[in-house]
């Protein structure tokens, strides 16, 4: 079986931490990456979940909601009538 090389750029600290982990479980980096590749081929998917966080719950929106709740608790809120909008 012929061999090929894969090159990837990663953060130096991440590489050090990954190398350290691999060594602690008795693997070298190349073997660990080969395990990942084999799992992808066997399962026909990335062998862990990849998700994108809901953009609504970003740091800025959460801070705004917390600030607003605190203002309401301090009596700084103002009641408004519900405005209903007809569907287009």
N, C-alpha and C positions, 0 to 999 in steps of 0.2 A: 504494500500500500504506500503510495507516495504521500509526502508530507507537504503542507503549505504553512505559511506564516501569516498571522493576523497581527497588525499593529494598531494600537489604540492610544490616544492621549488621555491621561487622567491626572487629576491633582496629585502632586507628590505625596502629600500627607495621606490621601486615600490609598495610594499604592503601598505605602509603608504599613498602614493599618491592615490592608488586605493581605500583604505578604506575611505579616505577623500572625494573623488569624489562620491562614493556610498552614503555616508552619506548626501552629499549636494543635491542628487536627491531623498532622502527618501528611500534608500535601504540599506540593510546590505550586506556584502561581499558574504555571502552564497546565498542570493536572486539574486544578480547580476550574479553569476556563474550559478545558475539554469536557468536564462533567456538565457544565452549563450547556455547552453546544449539544452534547448527546441528549440531555433532557429536552431541549427545544425540539430536536429532530424526532425524538420518541413521542413526545406529547403533542407535537405540532402546535405549540403555543409557548409563550414566555412562561416559565414555570413559577411565576408569582404574579400577583395582581398589580397592574399599573393603573392608577387612577389620577384624575385631575380634580383638585378640590373645587367645591362650589364657589364661583367667584363672588357670590353675594356675601359670603362669610369671610371676606378679606379683613385685614387688620383695621383698615380705615372705617369700614361699615360697622364693624363690631364696636369700635370705640365710639362712634356716633350714637349707636343704639344705647350703649351703657350711659353715655352722657345724658341722653334724652330721658332715660328711665330715672336717673338720679334727679334731674330737674323736676320731673313729675312728682317724685316722692317728696321733694322739697316744696311742693305747692306752686311751682312756677309754670304749670301747664295751663292751657286754655281750652275749654270745651268748644267744639264746633259741631254744627249740624252736618249730618251725612249728606253729601251731594251725590245723587245717583245720576249716572250717565247712561243714556239709551244706547243699546247695541247698534252698531252701524250696519 
